[in-house]
Amino acid sequence: MNETYFLSLLIFSPLLGMILLAFVPKEQEQTIKWLGVLGTLPSLILALFAFSQYLGGYDLNRLAEKHAWIQFGKFAFLSSSTFTVDYELTVDGLGLVMMVLTALLATLAAIASIHIKKEWKGYFMLFLLLEIGMLGVFAAGNLILFFIFFELTLVPMFFLIGKWGYFEKERAAYSYLIYNGIGSAILLLVILILFARTGTSNIALLKEMLHNPQAAAQMIAPISTDLRYGLLIALLVAFGVKLPIVPLHSWMLRVHVQAPPAIVMLHSGVLLKIGAFGLIRFGMGLFPEQFYRLAAVIALLGVINLLYGAFLAFVQEDFKMVLAYSSISHMGIVLIGLGALNEAGIQGAIFQVVSHGLISALLFLLISILYERVQTTQLGHLGGTAKIMPLASGFLLAGAMASLGLPGMSGFISEFMAFLGLFKSTPILAAIGTLGIIMTAVYLLRAVLNITYGKAQSRVAEANVSDIHAIELIPVLILLGCIILIGIYPHILAQPLKAPIQLMMNGLGG
């Protein structure tokens, strides 16, 4: 493997697809569709190759890149590296797992984009730009580069929602932009304070300065304990908007309902997970002592998310809203695992990030298939689909089983580990949280059984619909296969996460 520019190639390879699309006339829709899908494949191939090499014992540190980039000024009393921002890429087991998830879901969402009706060229160019931003977030080696990739996801998402969404798409797009813009502003403030106090944005060096008293002498100005608490709380709010944490969640409901389902696959599968990744990498990584002190609050927020999302999902009459509140509920399990502050809990939280990414992508893909046939996702207008769409209905039931944590599927592993961790640290809170697990089974089975085996509705019967098509079957089978693979062989995910989790535990003093 040539390591020199491997990560840059992986992240920016969708640019090739964008360049080719720029030269294709917009009337050639078939060519544009093929290029849109093929543009996502190089990143997927490279990510899977790196993952297989890592499982075989390859040292990911050899993939690190560093090139001179920005010099803010030279000061006689400071070292030449102070206030310098290099172009730095680096990846560990956690980052690599997230890059594989991103590349996989991008390819499958591109295939699922067959249901987009207009302006394919603009759609796929924005789609590939979004993929670059998502991939870059998980490999950024310094805070400023992380922030640039983080912001790069906002612009294409705004247009993808606002132009190709449903009836209230503009409202959803602006809601997304405003909430995430506020979160970004708070994140930028944290980054600037750290940069001003330490003179560096390099994540590894920041950890060393914040944790090692000898390295702390290199700081421009000390960072007090109170300031560290303030910075951690700011990070919790900034990434809490993205995750989202109740009550910072209302924008996400609109996006899940109004955005095209292929884009929601990426939004629920990857973009929400950037919030979890940020809390792990920066909240827990940079401020472990303060994170330890706030662990009970984070676990409590997780239980609130879990119960709030579950109970409101139960009363929804739109299947999209059921899944939107379900996402809020399942992100609560991530917070529960992180708040447990032990190896089982953190492993469960990361498993939940990956598992929910796959399951939510599968369910929203099936929603798009259903909507294309009957032009509605209202539970009251659906019913009896098992007779006319038996294959799609079977996959929908399988997706629901995975989401409610059926043993043998990825959802069971992640929920079991997260709650095992919380029962070890805070058993009373964990016992309360199990009500959310029960409610998950109730609202998902209510919705799915109403759609598949409920009373046949005239709208479905008169639609003269066909079952799932071959092109739609490909991403469905791949997603379901990954869900089952992790469920029956969790070691494939646990092995690459072992070293990063151990590093986190060492930082927490565990």
Steps between C-alpha positions, in 0.01 A plus 500: 500500500636845406428696817612848392169636374266208572263686734483805271421271208230323700338826612520696176441221245132609459646814335573285194130424469416870538747596226362238260142609577592860418569401138183296450197684351212507745273333242701176520329380814602135474869590474467739794338230714780253425772758567331602825509143630845419359640821655444352847675169427870603524456617860315181589768278342782689672321501838430127484861434395635700794257324736607154381868598535438629853329175599813326376721700736592805289610807701263787418757755618679440170206663320544834681561802275646838589569790264572867566182705460428819700737720703317766704810690601857478631580610850854528630408367844313195366605188311465487121219245526279718722183634333571282199227284347623212288296285265487192725312177445512205734271209579460242775269199529196714590558748217555218250178324602310827451663556160397150387144566622495836318636362172262202509189707574600759236513231230171343610329841529623585149333182373185587697498842329326342199180646648622860456285661229689807378835667435718195544822681419476759777373236742793264456762776503369617838470137612868431427606827667307391810687168498837681495400702808378193689812296426733788590343551844611153614863539385579863591817522708437847640200695622499762224505241221226311686291817511549564126382150410219534755379819332542345156211266580260787578489667158415198280251371759320837500450489123425126485220549753373833365490405132427127489289463815124483549226753573663700781854453372606866525395522865685177577813622318512832685427331831792264433727791410409717799529232767818349359641848437456584869666171594787578262544849648532353850746238373706770327513701825640195685759442227612863502537507881708181494709632210560835671595340834720220365626632165407174325196329354666159466277254684779272626707796627193655665439176690860498614487862617169455681597174672877521558623767744842511331346556154264760651802728538489549121162677523475870422263543795371247756155345472333500840272225628196727473586582139538131423151434637367788292666370183366148559145629554534707182610188312205312647263765363675528162501126436171460685330697222643257246424181694230634594445527876153600623400791494733585205322257269205668325696581182582132453133399490436733207804373312403135545151568367570753223839396356523239221526152658840436336634812672337401830692172470820706522361744753383240750774252412804730507437869572328442835793276593746788457350633824583176681845487340571857611397429859726194509798652320497848654275493806630177647840523330603855595319539833482151658500622862216745439314242290528260794341759730213560256447132416183467709347805325588355157346164594188680627473690170528165324211353699290811431575468127415130506167540680395825331563363150335166576180641649452760225574242228211296636239770428614596149281428198768561237756219464775755429425671831507164677852442369605861572406468867652151497833656396481740795427208730784287364749785530412498868661155518824657372490753786416225748806301392730802518358604838570152640873579474613138486623277221168324446307827481740675263516194276119485500479870410731458200323180393172695518645773277582244229195281554247783490674641194433175313150438638368853445641501146318171430169626640510830310592315182190282547295816567608640164399176327161510672443867424578453131222245477217660697608867542441505875667402826193561718426189703127558460533480120714188500406146581503158341829553316612148589264364235608721212863569606603189698874540445513868600274428798729220614804728487307770687421255778866388508612864530256556787627188677858629469398841634325358806806291583419145390786260595708408198488856364728798565241691704504236773878514546514879526205534739615211719853640537384859567253393769746251648741791546233723657378222733859473626527874574144627563253209535196710596535721191555190285183337638297809408657504154386143427145639468621661178613162366152359569335799333725455195352156441149640549517794256695317231278192499190721509613694194643213296219254569247770415672549164554134414212308657256776585164547334551538125454862393346602170794730428737201508268262319428746219865595447570188293849494647791272429722341762859603560710535181841340439684835517330576833575151628879549482534764777230330710685167498837661570367699798314204645807280446721745693244521784491121534879467462565735794225327698644150466870593474552821704875435509528650151412836657641442847851422376572834326339687791703324771804731491306832485272392785797394713660840434179673616489289814863586577415869463206457737720319747323167443 
